[in-house]
Amino acid sequence: MEPPKIWREKRGKYLAMGVECSDCMTKQFPFTENCTKCGSKNVKKYKLATTGKVLYFSTVTQTTDEMMVCTPYLIAIIELADGIKVTGQIVDCNLSEAKEGMNVRMVFRVLARNGSEGLIRYGYKFAPI
Ligand SMILES: [Zn+2]
């Protein structure tokens, strides 16, 4: 991943920031300048909930070169306590122990390493509670 893309996604991936519309009160993620429901520009940043539950998950065994060091790993759709749904990797969990409905907490971890440029990307993942 190129540094400009990392910079653009920093509020979402590094700070776990979403937006809440002050007009229709809709919470959204990833970060956006306009409400995707009503189009208002009257949005304010807010910190995503840090706990949630696994809705669905799958095991990843084939991926990009920079992610192959992590395989196999679990990828899941998580419903956070504030209702936002995010995709994230499940860590600190054996593949056979993952379950739908499992409670998880957001943790900050390395997402990928780019060996040729030496970049290390960080972001959120989820660990069982
Ligand atoms: Zn709105």
py3Dmol code that shows the C-alpha trace and the ligand (Angstrom):
import py3Dmol

protein = """\
ATOM      1  CA  MET A   1       0.000   0.000   0.000  1.00  0.00           C
ATOM      2  CA  GLU A   2       1.277   3.431  -0.913  1.00  0.00           C
ATOM      3  CA  PRO A   3       1.930   6.106   1.761  1.00  0.00           C
ATOM      4  CA  PRO A   4      -0.764   8.491   0.385  1.00  0.00           C
ATOM      5  CA  LYS A   5      -3.431   5.782   0.835  1.00  0.00           C
ATOM      6  CA  ILE A   6      -2.188   5.080   4.375  1.00  0.00           C
ATOM      7  CA  TRP A   7      -2.430   8.835   5.095  1.00  0.00           C
ATOM      8  CA  ARG A   8      -5.989   9.064   3.688  1.00  0.00           C
ATOM      9  CA  GLU A   9      -7.153   6.119   5.801  1.00  0.00           C
ATOM     10  CA  LYS A  10      -5.405   7.142   9.036  1.00  0.00           C
ATOM     11  CA  ARG A  11      -8.552   8.401  10.794  1.00  0.00           C
ATOM     12  CA  GLY A  12     -10.344   5.123  10.204  1.00  0.00           C
ATOM     13  CA  LYS A  13      -7.559   2.587  10.533  1.00  0.00           C
ATOM     14  CA  TYR A  14      -5.300   4.301  13.071  1.00  0.00           C
ATOM     15  CA  LEU A  15      -7.759   6.242  15.191  1.00  0.00           C
ATOM     16  CA  ALA A  16     -10.934   4.155  14.680  1.00  0.00           C
ATOM     17  CA  MET A  17     -12.867   7.342  13.936  1.00  0.00           C
ATOM     18  CA  GLY A  18     -16.281   7.448  12.347  1.00  0.00           C
ATOM     19  CA  VAL A  19     -18.697  10.321  11.894  1.00  0.00           C
ATOM     20  CA  GLU A  20     -22.102  11.082  13.342  1.00  0.00           C
ATOM     21  CA  CYS A  21     -24.525  13.266  11.428  1.00  0.00           C
ATOM     22  CA  SER A  22     -25.848  16.121  13.580  1.00  0.00           C
ATOM     23  CA  ASP A  23     -28.994  16.357  11.418  1.00  0.00           C
ATOM     24  CA  CYS A  24     -30.191  12.734  11.173  1.00  0.00           C
ATOM     25  CA  MET A  25     -27.967  11.247  13.932  1.00  0.00           C
ATOM     26  CA  THR A  26     -26.738   8.438  11.651  1.00  0.00           C
ATOM     27  CA  LYS A  27     -23.368   7.001  12.624  1.00  0.00           C
ATOM     28  CA  GLN A  28     -21.097   6.028   9.762  1.00  0.00           C
ATOM     29  CA  PHE A  29     -17.774   4.384   9.101  1.00  0.00           C
ATOM     30  CA  PRO A  30     -15.375   4.858   7.410  1.00  0.00           C
ATOM     31  CA  PHE A  31     -14.829   8.563   7.969  1.00  0.00           C
ATOM     32  CA  THR A  32     -16.561  10.807   5.419  1.00  0.00           C
ATOM     33  CA  GLU A  33     -17.057  14.545   5.013  1.00  0.00           C
ATOM     34  CA  ASN A  34     -20.782  14.174   4.172  1.00  0.00           C
ATOM     35  CA  CYS A  35     -23.583  12.089   5.671  1.00  0.00           C
ATOM     36  CA  THR A  36     -24.233   9.173   3.336  1.00  0.00           C
ATOM     37  CA  LYS A  37     -27.889   9.027   4.431  1.00  0.00           C
ATOM     38  CA  CYS A  38     -29.079  12.656   4.181  1.00  0.00           C
ATOM     39  CA  GLY A  39     -26.133  14.348   2.439  1.00  0.00           C
ATOM     40  CA  SER A  40     -25.576  16.875   5.229  1.00  0.00           C
ATOM     41  CA  LYS A  41     -22.100  18.333   5.765  1.00  0.00           C
ATOM     42  CA  ASN A  42     -23.000  18.798   9.436  1.00  0.00           C
ATOM     43  CA  VAL A  43     -21.078  15.737  10.645  1.00  0.00           C
ATOM     44  CA  LYS A  44     -18.823  15.373  13.666  1.00  0.00           C
ATOM     45  CA  LYS A  45     -16.076  12.862  14.384  1.00  0.00           C
ATOM     46  CA  TYR A  46     -16.609  10.245  17.028  1.00  0.00           C
ATOM     47  CA  LYS A  47     -14.597   7.326  18.352  1.00  0.00           C
ATOM     48  CA  LEU A  48     -15.995   3.944  17.366  1.00  0.00           C
ATOM     49  CA  ALA A  49     -17.083   1.571  20.109  1.00  0.00           C
ATOM     50  CA  THR A  50     -14.204  -0.730  21.023  1.00  0.00           C
ATOM     51  CA  THR A  51     -16.253  -3.845  21.718  1.00  0.00           C
ATOM     52  CA  GLY A  52     -18.641  -5.854  19.594  1.00  0.00           C
ATOM     53  CA  LYS A  53     -19.626  -9.310  18.452  1.00  0.00           C
ATOM     54  CA  VAL A  54     -18.715 -11.489  15.475  1.00  0.00           C
ATOM     55  CA  LEU A  55     -21.537 -11.698  12.940  1.00  0.00           C
ATOM     56  CA  TYR A  56     -19.763 -13.839  10.320  1.00  0.00           C
ATOM     57  CA  PHE A  57     -16.217 -15.043   9.825  1.00  0.00           C
ATOM     58  CA  SER A  58     -14.070 -17.011   7.412  1.00  0.00           C
ATOM     59  CA  THR A  59     -10.557 -18.404   7.302  1.00  0.00           C
ATOM     60  CA  VAL A  60      -8.153 -16.808   4.826  1.00  0.00           C
ATOM     61  CA  THR A  61      -5.439 -19.056   3.427  1.00  0.00           C
ATOM     62  CA  GLN A  62      -4.457 -17.188   0.220  1.00  0.00           C
ATOM     63  CA  THR A  63      -3.827 -13.449   0.047  1.00  0.00           C
ATOM     64  CA  THR A  64      -1.367 -10.798  -1.117  1.00  0.00           C
ATOM     65  CA  ASP A  65       2.371 -11.252  -0.623  1.00  0.00           C
ATOM     66  CA  GLU A  66       2.522  -8.711   2.207  1.00  0.00           C
ATOM     67  CA  MET A  67      -0.213 -10.573   4.125  1.00  0.00           C
ATOM     68  CA  MET A  68       0.984 -14.138   3.467  1.00  0.00           C
ATOM     69  CA  VAL A  69       3.072 -14.157   6.667  1.00  0.00           C
ATOM     70  CA  CYS A  70      -0.196 -14.017   8.627  1.00  0.00           C
ATOM     71  CA  THR A  71      -1.988 -16.893   6.871  1.00  0.00           C
ATOM     72  CA  PRO A  72      -4.046 -18.711   7.782  1.00  0.00           C
ATOM     73  CA  TYR A  73      -6.017 -16.062   9.633  1.00  0.00           C
ATOM     74  CA  LEU A  74      -9.603 -15.283  10.531  1.00  0.00           C
ATOM     75  CA  ILE A  75     -11.445 -12.394   8.914  1.00  0.00           C
ATOM     76  CA  ALA A  76     -14.805 -11.329  10.295  1.00  0.00           C
ATOM     77  CA  ILE A  77     -17.642  -8.882  10.070  1.00  0.00           C
ATOM     78  CA  ILE A  78     -17.987  -7.370  13.526  1.00  0.00           C
ATOM     79  CA  GLU A  79     -21.007  -5.457  14.783  1.00  0.00           C
ATOM     80  CA  LEU A  80     -19.667  -2.893  17.233  1.00  0.00           C
ATOM     81  CA  ALA A  81     -21.625  -1.900  20.331  1.00  0.00           C
ATOM     82  CA  ASP A  82     -22.609   1.376  18.587  1.00  0.00           C
ATOM     83  CA  GLY A  83     -24.178  -0.542  15.659  1.00  0.00           C
ATOM     84  CA  ILE A  84     -21.399   0.083  13.130  1.00  0.00           C
ATOM     85  CA  LYS A  85     -20.346  -2.984  11.153  1.00  0.00           C
ATOM     86  CA  VAL A  86     -16.659  -3.322  10.286  1.00  0.00           C
ATOM     87  CA  THR A  87     -14.462  -5.935   8.694  1.00  0.00           C
ATOM     88  CA  GLY A  88     -11.459  -7.018  10.706  1.00  0.00           C
ATOM     89  CA  GLN A  89      -9.052  -9.778  11.479  1.00  0.00           C
ATOM     90  CA  ILE A  90      -9.587 -11.874  14.608  1.00  0.00           C
ATOM     91  CA  VAL A  91      -6.364 -12.388  16.577  1.00  0.00           C
ATOM     92  CA  ASP A  92      -5.344 -14.174  19.781  1.00  0.00           C
ATOM     93  CA  CYS A  93      -7.796 -16.950  18.896  1.00  0.00           C
ATOM     94  CA  ASN A  94      -7.259 -20.457  17.535  1.00  0.00           C
ATOM     95  CA  LEU A  95      -8.957 -20.990  14.194  1.00  0.00           C
ATOM     96  CA  SER A  96     -11.152 -23.733  15.647  1.00  0.00           C
ATOM     97  CA  GLU A  97     -12.311 -21.585  18.584  1.00  0.00           C
ATOM     98  CA  ALA A  98     -13.924 -18.777  16.563  1.00  0.00           C
ATOM     99  CA  LYS A  99     -17.716 -18.637  16.723  1.00  0.00           C
ATOM    100  CA  GLU A 100     -20.434 -16.390  15.371  1.00  0.00           C
ATOM    101  CA  GLY A 101     -21.770 -14.297  18.235  1.00  0.00           C
ATOM    102  CA  MET A 102     -18.381 -14.307  20.007  1.00  0.00           C
ATOM    103  CA  ASN A 103     -17.693 -11.085  21.937  1.00  0.00           C
ATOM    104  CA  VAL A 104     -14.545  -9.246  20.874  1.00  0.00           C
ATOM    105  CA  ARG A 105     -12.614  -6.079  21.683  1.00  0.00           C
ATOM    106  CA  MET A 106     -10.701  -3.824  19.322  1.00  0.00           C
ATOM    107  CA  VAL A 107      -6.909  -4.052  19.562  1.00  0.00           C
ATOM    108  CA  PHE A 108      -4.206  -2.071  17.728  1.00  0.00           C
ATOM    109  CA  ARG A 109      -1.826  -4.296  15.763  1.00  0.00           C
ATOM    110  CA  VAL A 110       0.391  -4.519  12.697  1.00  0.00           C
ATOM    111  CA  LEU A 111      -1.786  -4.993   9.609  1.00  0.00           C
ATOM    112  CA  ALA A 112       0.927  -5.634   7.048  1.00  0.00           C
ATOM    113  CA  ARG A 113       4.615  -5.159   6.318  1.00  0.00           C
ATOM    114  CA  ASN A 114       5.869  -4.042   2.939  1.00  0.00           C
ATOM    115  CA  GLY A 115       9.360  -5.469   2.684  1.00  0.00           C
ATOM    116  CA  SER A 116      10.496  -3.558  -0.406  1.00  0.00           C
ATOM    117  CA  GLU A 117       9.686  -0.110   1.050  1.00  0.00           C
ATOM    118  CA  GLY A 118       9.978  -0.952   4.721  1.00  0.00           C
ATOM    119  CA  LEU A 119       6.495   0.321   5.497  1.00  0.00           C
ATOM    120  CA  ILE A 120       4.613  -1.142   8.431  1.00  0.00           C
ATOM    121  CA  ARG A 121       0.881  -0.484   8.460  1.00  0.00           C
ATOM    122  CA  TYR A 122      -0.982  -0.507  11.745  1.00  0.00           C
ATOM    123  CA  GLY A 123      -4.664  -0.626  12.464  1.00  0.00           C
ATOM    124  CA  TYR A 124      -7.389  -2.346  14.387  1.00  0.00           C
ATOM    125  CA  LYS A 125      -8.012  -6.044  14.734  1.00  0.00           C
ATOM    126  CA  PHE A 126     -10.250  -7.887  17.177  1.00  0.00           C
ATOM    127  CA  ALA A 127      -9.450 -10.227  20.065  1.00  0.00           C
ATOM    128  CA  PRO A 128     -11.890 -12.405  22.021  1.00  0.00           C
ATOM    129  CA  ILE A 129     -13.073 -11.007  25.357  1.00  0.00           C
TER     130      ILE A 129
END
"""
ligand_1 = """\
1
ZN
Zn -27.523 12.694 8.012
"""
view = py3Dmol.view(width=600, height=400)
view.addModel(protein, "pdb")
view.setStyle({"model": 0}, {"cartoon": {"style": "trace"}})
view.addModel(ligand_1, "xyz")
view.setStyle({"model": 1}, {"stick": {}})
view.zoomTo()
view.show()
